[in-house]
Amino acid sequence: MNHKITLETALEAANILRVMCDSEEETNKLLRERIHQLEMVLIEHNIAIPDYEMWHGEFPTV
């Protein structure tokens, strides 16, 4: 059986994958921002963050 993909089909698939990748990148960026906000709230209220120094080094100043 011969499976040939047309240029149009390949471009459509590439576009779908690009949109999916962009969506995941945006989700990851938002998640990093929310984690940072949570860390700052915990630090402001002197709530310990387990293993913070292991992941980020010294505690930031608020």
C-alpha positions as CSV (number, residue, x, y, z in Angstrom):
1,M,0.0,0.0,0.0
2,N,1.4,3.4,-1.0
3,H,1.0,6.1,1.7
4,K,1.7,9.5,0.2
5,I,1.1,12.8,2.1
6,T,0.2,15.8,0.1
7,L,1.9,19.1,0.8
8,E,-1.4,20.6,1.9
9,T,-1.9,17.7,4.5
10,A,1.7,18.1,5.7
11,L,1.3,21.9,6.2
12,E,-2.0,21.4,8.0
13,A,-0.5,18.9,10.3
14,A,2.5,21.1,11.0
15,N,0.2,24.0,11.8
16,I,-1.8,21.9,14.2
17,L,1.4,20.8,16.0
18,R,2.6,24.4,16.1
19,V,-0.6,25.6,17.7
20,M,-0.4,22.7,20.2
21,C,3.2,23.6,21.1
22,D,2.4,27.3,21.5
23,S,-0.5,26.4,23.8
24,E,1.7,24.3,26.0
25,E,4.4,27.0,26.1
26,E,1.8,29.5,27.3
27,T,0.5,27.1,29.9
28,N,4.0,26.4,31.2
29,K,4.8,30.2,31.4
30,L,1.6,30.8,33.3
31,L,2.4,27.9,35.7
32,R,5.9,29.3,36.4
33,E,4.4,32.7,37.1
34,R,1.8,31.2,39.5
35,I,4.5,29.1,41.3
36,H,6.6,32.2,41.7
37,Q,3.7,34.2,43.1
38,L,2.9,31.4,45.6
39,E,6.5,31.2,46.7
40,M,6.5,35.0,47.3
41,V,3.3,34.8,49.4
42,L,4.8,31.9,51.5
43,I,8.0,33.9,52.0
44,E,6.1,37.0,53.0
45,H,4.3,35.1,55.7
46,N,7.4,33.2,56.9
47,I,6.0,29.9,55.8
48,A,8.8,27.4,55.1
49,I,9.2,26.2,51.6
50,P,10.6,22.6,51.7
51,D,13.7,22.3,49.5
52,Y,13.5,25.9,48.3
53,E,17.2,26.4,48.6
54,M,17.9,23.1,46.8
55,W,16.0,24.3,43.8
56,H,16.6,28.1,43.8
57,G,19.7,28.8,46.0
58,E,19.3,31.4,48.7
59,F,15.9,32.8,49.7
60,P,15.1,36.0,47.8
61,T,14.6,39.2,49.8
62,V,11.0,40.5,49.7
